[in-house]
Amino acid sequence: MKKILISTGVVLLSLQAAFAQVSYLEAVRVENRRVEKQGKEVAVSLDLNLDDLKLDRQHSLTLVPVLVSADGSEETGLSPVVVNGKVRHKVAERLIALGDAEQENSLCMVRKNGEAQTLHYAASVPFRRWMLDGRLELRAKTTGCARCEEGRETVNTGTVLPFVAPQYVSGEVLQPAEEQVKRRSEVRTARLQYRRDVDAVQPDYRDNRKELDKVQASIDAVKQNPNLSITGIYVTGYASPEGSMAYNLALSERRAKGFTQYVQRSNRELDKTLWHVDWKGEDWAGFAREVEHRRDLEQQAGMLKLIEECGGDQDACEARVKAMISAGAYQRLLNEVYVPLRRNEYRIEYNVRHFTLEETKELLATRPDLLSVAEIQKVADSYGRNTPEYIAALEVTVETYPDNVVARHNCALAKLETEDYSGAIALLQGSEDGGLLNMLGVACAKAERYDLAREAFGQAVRAGSTAAGDNLRQMEEMLELIN
């Protein structure tokens, strides 16, 4: 008797294990599935084909579409669908009649085994960014009599809302044009002091010796550099406004020529054809700058307005300036404001020889102005693209040649490709070139500064960039998807 009871117990346990999990989901086919973002909502529609489903009369099958994030950390369930067996459906109808909330909030239907049945399902939920590149699962729960659970199943219906990051076109590394002749120049100012109506250089007058030593040192720096050859020295004389225009023009001529002759005597080895002398007379542009910098001047605003409106009769203008201020204030003009206007400017032009790669590397830290953009690019390339040394070399190029479009393009591109978006934006702001503006748009878009990106792309399109229009379209499509 004991053995029979034990055997019966084993059989019962085996049967319980065999029927512990009821599987229906494999008989449900998901067809015509569509998951779309519509404004701020995600709309899900699909057909649930039940043709092959053979549902027990006592069973209820609850189907729930669930949006799940790609990593499985987030999910949102949609409205459930309840498919009942014939007996179970009558129970559900009674529960609904009795006000059962769970039954009322579900879409219920009865399964007619052996017949073709398709349920057209549609629902929507608020969009969340984690839904991008997620998946839509269909989850099933089977319950029997007295709502006892008979099993759970899940099937992945596939990826939803695929997110393709914009493939912005920012350009390729540009090859700078070689300078066949590297022409450079240095502009300096010699502020010599003269006694009234004297045009000859007087080395021992006030600080003239110190000023003349600076002039000679600047010429020697070029003469003594074996890499440089002087091609011209250009001297221009200027005068201050007191006195007549004709007198001051002649005075600036005499002083420019006297200065040139004085400096020539210390540089006799330079061919005289290298020297060029010019004179401008009264420097009213310089006068305006000096007045603007001195906020404590009497009638500063009035003088600035008068200077701006002054036509060709500068003698009349100077007389009006003198009349509008006190004698003490005018004396201050003579002693302070006019002094910097009495000067000679000189420009030394020279050619620079071309350097080897190793020479260029050495000069990069001390005299990058003697290097061409192409020479510095070769140094950068020798370190390997987008390495710290590569970027540092290109930064020197931009600092040395801030108006060179190729230099700015290559440096900004390197910062973009190393995800230094703020650095790229700083380099590109204020650009007028279409390619640089397009790159500015890309940098702003990657930094998620979309308003600035939209503005930059628009400017780039107007400046002739063909890539900017496509970049703008991609960005707008992405924003439509993620917002």
Secondary structure, DSSP 8 states (H G I E B T S, - for coil): -HHHHHHHHHHHHHHHHHTS----GGG-EEEEEEEEEETTEEEEEEEEE-TT----TT-EEEEEEEEE-TTSS-EEE---EEEE-HHHHHHHHHHHHTT-HHHHTSEEEE--TTS--EEEEEEEEE--GGGTTEEEEEEEEEE-GGG-EEEEEEEEEEEES------------------SSEEEEEEEEE-----TT--S--TTSTTHHHHHHHHHHHHHHHHT-TTEEEEEEEEEEEE-SSS-HHHHHHHHHHHHHHHHHHHHHT-TTS-GGGEEEEEEEE-HHHHHHHHHH-TTSTTHHHHHHHHHH--S-HHHHHHHHHHHS-HHHHHHIIIIISGGGSEEEEEEEEEE----HHHHHHHHTT-GGGS-HHHHHHHHHHH-TTSHHHHHHHHHHHHH-TT-HHHHHHHHHHHHHTT-HHHHHHHHTT--SHHHHHHHHHHHHHTT-HHHHHHHHHHHHHTT-HHHHHHHHHHHHHHHHH-
